[in-house]
Amino acid sequence: MCKKAIRYAVVDAFATEPFKGNPAAVCLLDDDNAADERWMQSVATEFNLSETAFLVRDLSRPASAAPLFHLRWFTPVTEVELSSAKEVADILPNIEEIKKLSCGGIMVTGPAPAGSGYNFFTRLFCPKFGMDEDPVTGSIHCVLGPFWGRKLGKQKLTAFQASPRGGTLYLELDDANRRVKIQGETVTVMSGTLLV
């Protein structure tokens, strides 16, 4: 039996007012109880909601860095195997809330589905820079390349930015020079002349 105090919230997702949308429970765990699957399943069964999410903060990151959480998700009867690619592609951001943040934007990333030909998916929401979502962003992959390279044990990666337009980036990590080589294909759709 768990004897620690676990913070939780019940949120109504995809709704603008209480008691609408999809209710879900969110529990914030520490390292000690993060691996207790039977306990998590019991909690999800007790809540009896479509989803109960369990978040565990990654304590290996510096305190000054943006927080990173590991996520597990249960229905009342079983753990849901997240498809972090489907979640990334399907996310519906609240742009007005993002505009209120002190940072320039929000980056979302997750592993690509098996057999897709990609290593990870990404999206970037940056309304403060004049666009709600950037279709494809080279600069963020200078951070994401090393992150996923370490996680997957790879020096060469293929990324998909899952915006509505979508785009593929080919990354090669140059650890010795602390560089990320980014390549991609181009297609010319217009040409013309500017008069100055």
PAZAPA-4460 file (N, C-alpha, C; in steps of 0.05 Angstrom, whole numbers, plus 32768, in hexadecimal, padded with zeros to 4 digits):
% residues 196
    n_x    n_y    n_z   ca_x   ca_y   ca_z    c_x    c_y    c_z   seq   type   mol
   8011   7FE8   8000   8000   8000   8000   8012   8019   8000     1      M     A
   800B   802C   7FEF   801B   8045   7FED   8016   8056   8005     2      C     A
   802C   8060   8011   8029   8071   8029   8033   808D   8023     3      K     A
   803A   8093   800B   8043   80AE   8004   802C   80BE   7FF9     4      K     A
   802E   80D8   7FFC   801A   80EA   7FF2   8020   80EF   7FD4     5      A     A
   800D   80E8   7FC3   8011   80EB   7FA6   7FFD   8101   7F9C     6      I     A
   8009   8115   7F90   7FF8   812A   7F86   7FEA   8121   7F6C     7      R     A
   7FD1   8128   7F69   7FC2   8122   7F50   7FAF   8138   7F4A     8      Y     A
   7FA6   8137   7F31   7F91   814A   7F28   7F7F   813B   7F14     9      A     A
   7F66   8142   7F14   7F53   8138   7F00   7F4E   814F   7EED    10      V     A
   7F54   814B   7ED4   7F50   8161   7EC0   7F3C   8158   7EAB    11      V     A
   7F2E   816C   7EA0   7F1C   8167   7E8A   7F2A   8170   7E71    12      D     A
   7F34   815C   7E62   7F43   8162   7E49   7F30   8168   7E32    13      A     A
   7F3A   8179   7E20   7F2B   8180   7E08   7F11   818E   7E0F    14      F     A
   7F12   819F   7E23   7EFA   81AD   7E2C   7F02   81C9   7E35    15      A     A
   7EEF   81DC   7E34   7EF4   81F8   7E3C   7EE5   81FE   7E56    16      T     A
   7ED7   81EB   7E61   7EC8   81EF   7E7A   7EC7   81D5   7E89    17      E     A
   7EC4   81D6   7EA4   7EC4   81BD   7EB4   7EAD   81AB   7EAC    18      P     A
   7EB1   8191   7EB0   7E9D   817C   7EAC   7E96   8178   7E8E    19      F     A
   7EA8   817F   7E7D   7EA6   817A   7E60   7EBF   816C   7E57    20      K     A
   7EC0   8163   7E3F   7ED8   8156   7E34   7EDD   813B   7E40    21      G     A
   7EF7   8134   7E40   7EFF   811A   7E49   7F0D   811C   7E64    22      N     A
   7F01   8111   7E79   7F0E   8113   7E94   7F25   80FF   7E96    23      P     A
   7F3B   8108   7EA1   7F53   80F7   7EA5   7F60   80FF   7EC0    24      A     A
   7F6C   80EB   7ECC   7F7B   80F0   7EE5   7F99   80F2   7EDE    25      A     A
   7FA7   8104   7EEC   7FC4   8107   7EE8   7FD1   8105   7F03    26      V     A
   7FE4   80F2   7F07   7FF2   80EF   7F20   800F   80F5   7F1D    27      C     A
   801A   8105   7F2F   8037   810B   7F2E   8045   80F9   7F42    28      L     A
   8057   80E8   7F38   8065   80D4   7F48   8082   80DC   7F4C    29      L     A
   808F   80D0   7F60   80AC   80D3   7F63   80B8   80B8   7F5B    30      D     A
   80D3   80B7   7F5B   80E1   809F   7F52   80D9   8086   7F61    31      D     A
   80D4   8088   7F7B   80D0   8071   7F8C   80B8   8060   7F84    32      D     A
   80A3   806C   7F7B   808B   805C   7F75   8085   805C   7F57    33      N     A
   8098   8066   7F47   8092   8068   7F2B   808F   804D   7F1D    34      A     A
   809D   8038   7F27   809D   801E   7F19   8087   800B   7F23    35      A     A
   8077   8013   7F36   8063   8000   7F41   804A   7FFF   7F30    36      D     A
   804B   7FEE   7F1B   8036   7FED   7F08   801B   7FE4   7F14    37      E     A
   801C   7FD1   7F27   8003   7FC8   7F33   7FF5   7FDE   7F42    38      R     A
   8005   7FEF   7F50   7FFA   8005   7F5F   7FEE   8019   7F4B    39      W     A
   7FFC   8020   7F35   7FF2   8033   7F21   7FD8   8028   7F15    40      M     A
   7FD7   800E   7F0F   7FBE   8003   7F03   7FA7   8005   7F17    41      Q     A
   7FAD   8000   7F31   7F98   8002   7F45   7F8D   801E   7F48    42      S     A
   7F9F   8032   7F46   7F97   804E   7F47   7F85   8054   7F2F    43      V     A
   7F8D   804C   7F18   7F7D   8051   7F00   7F62   8043   7F01    44      A     A
   7F61   802B   7F0D   7F48   801D   7F10   7F36   802D   7F24    45      T     A
   7F42   8037   7F39   7F33   8046   7F4D   7F28   8060   7F41    46      E     A
   7F38   806E   7F31   7F2E   8087   7F25   7F18   8080   7F11    47      F     A
   7F1B   806A   7F02   7F07   8060   7EEF   7F01   8075   7EDA    48      N     A
   7F16   8082   7ED0   7F13   8096   7EBA   7F20   808A   7EA1    49      L     A
   7F1B   8097   7E8A   7F26   808C   7E71   7F44   8089   7E73    50      S     A
   7F51   809D   7E7F   7F6E   809C   7E82   7F77   80A6   7E9D    51      E     A
   7F8B   8099   7EA8   7F99   80A3   7EBF   7FB7   80A4   7EB8    52      T     A
   7FC2   80BC   7EB8   7FDE   80BF   7EB0   7FF0   80C2   7EC9    53      A     A
   8008   80B6   7EC7   801B   80B7   7EDD   8034   80C4   7ED2    54      F     A
   803C   80DB   7EDE   8053   80EA   7ED5   806A   80E6   7EEA    55      L     A
   8082   80E2   7EE0   809A   80E0   7EF0   80AE   80F3   7EE6    56      V     A
   80B6   8106   7EF6   80CA   811A   7EED   80E5   810D   7EEA    57      R     A
   80F3   8114   7ED5   810E   810B   7ECF   8121   811B   7EE1    58      D     A
   812B   810F   7EF6   813C   811C   7F09   8159   811E   7F00    59      L     A
   8160   8112   7EE9   817B   8113   7EDF   8181   812E   7ED2    60      S     A
   816C   813D   7ECC   8171   8157   7EBF   8178   816C   7ED4    61      R     A
   8188   8180   7ECC   818F   8196   7EDE   8176   81A5   7EE7    62      P     A
   8177   81AF   7F00   8160   81BE   7F0B   8159   81D6   7EFA    63      A     A
   816D   81E2   7EED   8168   81FA   7EDD   815B   81F3   7EC2    64      S     A
   815C   81DA   7EB9   8151   81D2   7E9F   8132   81CF   7EA0    65      A     A
   8126   81D1   7E89   8109   81CD   7E88   8103   81B1   7E91    66      A     A
   80ED   81AD   7EA1   80E7   8192   7EAB   80E0   817F   7E95    67      P     A
   80E7   8166   7E99   80E1   8150   7E86   80D3   813A   7E97    68      L     A
   80BD   812F   7E8C   80AE   811B   7E9B   80AB   8102   7E8A    69      F     A
   80AC   80EB   7E98   80A5   80D1   7E8C   8088   80CC   7E91    70      H     A
   807A   80C1   7E7E   805D   80BE   7E7F   8055   80A1   7E7C    71      L     A
   8043   8098   7E8E   8035   807E   7E8A   8017   8083   7E8D    72      R     A
   8008   8074   7E7E   7FEC   807A   7E7B   7FDB   8060   7E7E    73      W     A
   7FC7   8061   7E8F   7FB7   8049   7E95   7F99   804F   7E91    74      F     A
   7F8B   803B   7E87   7F6D   803C   7E88   7F66   802D   7EA2    75      T     A
   7F4C   802A   7EA8   7F45   801B   7EC0   7F4E   7FFE   7EBF    76      P     A
   7F54   7FF3   7EA8   7F5B   7FD6   7EA7   7F77   7FD0   7E9C    77      V     A
   7F85   7FE2   7E8F   7F9F   7FDC   7E84   7FB0   7FF4   7E7F    78      T     A
   7FCA   7FF0   7E7C   7FDC   8006   7E74   7FDA   800A   7E56    79      E     A
   7FDA   8023   7E4E   7FD8   802A   7E31   7FF5   802E   7E27    80      V     A
   7FFB   8020   7E12   8015   8023   7E05   8013   803C   7DF4    81      E     A
   8022   8051   7DFD   8020   806B   7DEF   802E   8069   7DD4    82      L     A
   8022   8074   7DC1   802E   8076   7DA6   8035   8093   7DA1    83      S     A
   8053   80A2   7DBF   805B   80BE   7DC1   8059   80CB   7DA6    84      S     A
   805C   80BB   7D89   8059   80C6   7D6E   803C   80CF   7D6A    85      A     A
   8027   80BE   7D6F   800B   80C5   7D6C   8004   80DC   7D7E    86      K     A
   800E   80DB   7D97   8009   80F1   7DAA   8014   810B   7DA0    87      E     A
   802C   810A   7D95   8039   8123   7D8B   8029   812D   7D73    88      V     A
   8022   811B   7D61   8014   8124   7D49   7FF8   812E   7D4F    89      A     A
   7FEB   8123   7D63   7FCF   812A   7D69   7FCB   8140   7D7D    90      D     A
   7FE1   814A   7D88   7FDE   815E   7D9E   7FCF   8177   7D94    91      I     A
   7FBE   8182   7DA5   7FAF   819A   7D9F   7FB7   81B0   7DB2    92      L     A
   7FC9   81C1   7DAA   7FD4   81D5   7DBD   7FC1   81EB   7DC3    93      P     A
   7FC3   81F6   7DDB   7FB4   820E   7DE2   7FC6   8226   7DDD    94      N     A
   7FC4   8232   7DC5   7FD6   8247   7DBD   7FD5   825F   7DCF    95      I     A
   7FBD   8266   7DD8   7FBB   827D   7DEA   7FCA   8279   7E04    96      E     A
   7FCA   8261   7E0F   7FD9   825B   7E27   7FF7   825B   7E21    97      E     A
   7FFF   8251   7E0A   801C   8251   7E03   8026   826D   7E01    98      I     A
   8016   8280   7DF7   801E   829C   7DF4   8024   82A8   7E0F    99      K     A
   8018   829E   7E25   801C   82A9   7E3F   8036   829F   7E4D   100      K     A
   8043   828B   7E41   805B   827F   7E4E   8072   8292   7E4B   101      L     A
   8085   8290   7E5D   809D   82A1   7E5C   80B1   8298   7E47   102      S     A
   80AF   827F   7E3F   80C1   8275   7E2A   80B7   827C   7E0F   103      C     A
   80C8   8277   7DFB   80C0   827E   7DDF   80AC   826B   7DD3   104      G     A
   80AA   8253   7DDC   8098   8240   7DD1   8099   8225   7DDF   105      G     A
   808B   8211   7DD4   808B   81F6   7DE0   8092   81E2   7DCA   106      I     A
   80A5   81D1   7DD0   80AD   81BC   7DBF   80A2   81A2   7DCA   107      M     A
   8097   8191   7DB9   808C   8177   7DC1   809A   8162   7DB0   108      V     A
   80A3   814C   7DBC   80B1   8137   7DAD   80AA   811C   7DB9   109      T     A
   80AD   8107   7DA8   80A7   80EC   7DB1   80B3   80D9   7D9D   110      G     A
   80B7   80BF   7DA5   80C2   80AB   7D93   80AF   80A6   7D7B   111      P     A
   80BB   80A1   7D64   80AB   809A   7D4C   80A1   807D   7D4E   112      A     A
   808B   8077   7D41   8081   805C   7D41   8094   8048   7D33   113      P     A
   8095   8030   7D3C   80A5   801C   7D2F   809E   8019   7D12   114      A     A
   80B2   8016   7D01   80AC   8012   7CE4   80A6   802C   7CD5   115      G     A
   80A6   8043   7CE2   809F   805C   7CD4   80B7   8067   7CC4   116      S     A
   80CF   805E   7CCA   80E6   8069   7CBD   80F2   8082   7CCB   117      G     A
   80E4   808A   7CE1   80EE   80A1   7CF0   80F7   8098   7D0C   118      Y     A
   8107   80A8   7D19   8110   80A3   7D34   80FF   80B2   7D48   119      N     A
   80F6   80CA   7D42   80E6   80D9   7D54   80D5   80EE   7D46   120      F     A
   80BF   80F6   7D53   80AD   810B   7D49   80B0   8124   7D5A   121      F     A
   80AA   813B   7D4F   80AC   8154   7D5D   8097   8167   7D53   122      T     A
   808F   817A   7D64   807F   8191   7D5D   8089   81A9   7D6D   123      R     A
   8086   81C1   7D62   808E   81DA   7D6F   8078   81EE   7D6D   124      L     A
   806F   81F8   7D84   805A   820C   7D86   8067   8226   7D90   125      F     A
   8066   823B   7D7F   8076   8253   7D86   8066   826C   7D7D   126      C     A
   804F   8272   7D89   803F   8289   7D80   804D   82A4   7D85   127      P     A
   8060   82A5   7D98   806E   82BF   7D9C   8080   82C6   7D85   128      K     A
   8086   82B3   7D74   8097   82B9   7D5D   8086   82BD   7D43   129      F     A
   806C   82C1   7D47   805B   82C8   7D30   804F   82B0   7D22   130      G     A
   8052   8298   7D2D   8045   8280   7D21   803C   826E   7D38   131      M     A
   8024   8264   7D36   801A   8252   7D4B   802B   8239   7D4C   132      D     A
   8031   822E   7D34   8041   8216   7D33   8054   8219   7D1B   133      E     A
   806E   8213   7D21   8082   8214   7D0C   8080   81FA   7CFC   134      D     A
   807D   81FA   7CE2   807A   81E1   7CD2   8092   81CE   7CD6   135      P     A
   80AA   81D8   7CD2   80C2   81C8   7CD6   80D8   81DB   7CE1   136      V     A
   80E6   81D2   7CF6   80F9   81E4   7D04   8114   81D6   7D06   137      T     A
   8128   81E1   7CF7   8143   81D5   7CF9   8150   81D9   7D14   138      G     A
   814D   81F1   7D1F   815C   81F8   7D37   8156   81E6   7D4F   139      S     A
   813D   81DF   7D53   8136   81CE   7D6A   8142   81B3   7D69   140      I     A
   8149   81AA   7D50   8155   8190   7D4D   8172   818F   7D55   141      H     A
   817E   81A7   7D59   8199   81A8   7D65   8199   819F   7D82   142      C     A
   8182   81A1   7D8F   817F   8197   7DAA   8173   817B   7DAA   143      V     A
   815F   8177   7D98   8152   815D   7D98   8163   8147   7D8C   144      L     A
   8175   814D   7D7A   8187   8139   7D6E   8198   812C   7D84   145      G     A
   81A7   813B   7D94   81B7   812E   7DA9   81A5   8120   7DBE   146      P     A
   818E   812C   7DC4   817C   811F   7DD8   8174   8103   7DCF   147      F     A
   816A   8101   7DB6   8160   80E7   7DAC   8178   80D5   7DA4   148      W     A
   818F   80E1   7D9C   81A6   80D1   7D96   81B0   80C2   7DAF   149      G     A
   81B1   80D0   7DC6   81B8   80C2   7DDF   81A4   80AD   7DE6   150      R     A
   818B   80B4   7DE4   8175   80A2   7DEC   8174   8089   7DDB   151      K     A
   8179   808C   7DC1   8177   8075   7DAF   8192   8069   7DA8   152      L     A
   81A8   8075   7DB1   81C2   806B   7DAA   81C9   806D   7D8D   153      G     A
   81C2   8084   7D81   81C6   8087   7D64   81D5   80A1   7D5E   154      K     A
   81E5   80A2   7D49   81F3   80BA   7D40   81E4   80C7   7D29   155      Q     A
   81D5   80B6   7D1A   81C5   80C0   7D04   81A7   80BB   7D0A   156      K     A
   8197   80CF   7D07   817A   80CD   7D0D   816A   80DA   7CF7   157      L     A
   8151   80D0   7CF5   813E   80DC   7CE3   8126   80E6   7CF3   158      T     A
   8120   80FF   7CF1   810B   810C   7D01   80F4   8114   7CEF   159      A     A
   80DC   8114   7CFA   80C5   811E   7CEC   80B8   8133   7CFD   160      F     A
   80B6   814C   7CF2   80A7   8161   7D01   808A   815E   7CF8   161      Q     A
   8079   8156   7D0B   805E   814E   7D05   8049   8165   7D05   162      A     A
   8051   817C   7CFA   803F   8192   7CF7   802B   818B   7CE1   163      S     A
   8016   819B   7CDC   8004   8194   7CC6   8012   8192   7CAB   164      P     A
   8027   81A3   7CA7   8036   81A1   7C8E   8049   818A   7C8F   165      R     A
   8056   8185   7CA5   8068   816F   7CA9   8083   8173   7C9A   166      G     A
   8098   8166   7CA4   80B2   8168   7C97   80C5   8154   7CA4   167      G     A
   80D8   814A   7C93   80EC   8136   7C9B   8108   8143   7C9D   168      T     A
   8116   813E   7CB3   8131   8148   7CB7   8143   8130   7CBC   169      L     A
   815B   8131   7CAF   816F   811D   7CB2   8185   8129   7CC3   170      Y     A
   818B   811C   7CDA   819E   8127   7CEE   81B6   8115   7CF0   171      L     A
   81CD   8122   7CF3   81E6   8113   7CF9   81F4   8121   7D0F   172      E     A
   81FA   8113   7D25   8207   811F   7D3C   8225   811F   7D38   173      L     A
   8231   8136   7D3C   824E   8139   7D3B   8257   8140   7D57   174      D     A
   825A   812C   7D68   8260   8130   7D84   827A   813E   7D89   175      D     A
   828E   8138   7D78   82A9   8144   7D7C   82A8   8162   7D7A   176      A     A
   8298   816C   7D68   8296   8189   7D64   827D   8196   7D70   177      N     A
   826E   8185   7D7E   8255   818E   7D8B   8242   819B   7D76   178      R     A
   823E   818D   7D60   822D   8197   7D4B   8219   8182   7D43   179      R     A
   8203   818B   7D38   81EF   8179   7D2C   81EC   8181   7D0F   180      V     A
   81F1   816F   7CFD   81EE   8174   7CE0   81D1   816E   7CD9   181      K     A
   81C4   8181   7CCD   81A7   817E   7CC6   81A5   817F   7CA8   182      I     A
   8198   816B   7C9C   8193   816B   7C80   8175   8167   7C7A   183      Q     A
   816D   8170   7C63   8151   816C   7C5B   814F   8171   7C3D   184      G     A
   813A   8168   7C31   8135   816C   7C15   8125   8185   7C10   185      E     A
   8127   8190   7BF8   8117   81A8   7BF1   8109   81A4   7BD7   186      T     A
   80F3   81B3   7BD4   80E4   81B3   7BBB   80DD   81D0   7BB5   187      V     A
   80E4   81DA   7B9D   80DE   81F5   7B95   80C1   81F6   7B8C   188      T     A
   80B1   8208   7B98   8095   820A   7B91   808E   8225   7B83   189      V     A
   80A0   8238   7B85   809C   8252   7B78   80B7   825E   7B71   190      M     A
   80B8   826E   7B5D   80CF   827F   7B57   80C5   8298   7B4B   191      S     A
   80D5   82AD   7B4C   80CC   82C7   7B42   80E1   82DB   7B44   192      G     A
   80D9   82F5   7B42   80EC   830B   7B44   80E1   8320   7B57   193      T     A
   80F2   832A   7B68   80EB   8340   7B7A   80F6   835A   7B6E   194      L     A
   80E7   836F   7B6D   80F1   8389   7B64   80F8   839A   7B7C   195      L     A
   8110   83A5   7B7C   8119   83B6   7B93   8121   83D1   7B89   196      V     A
***
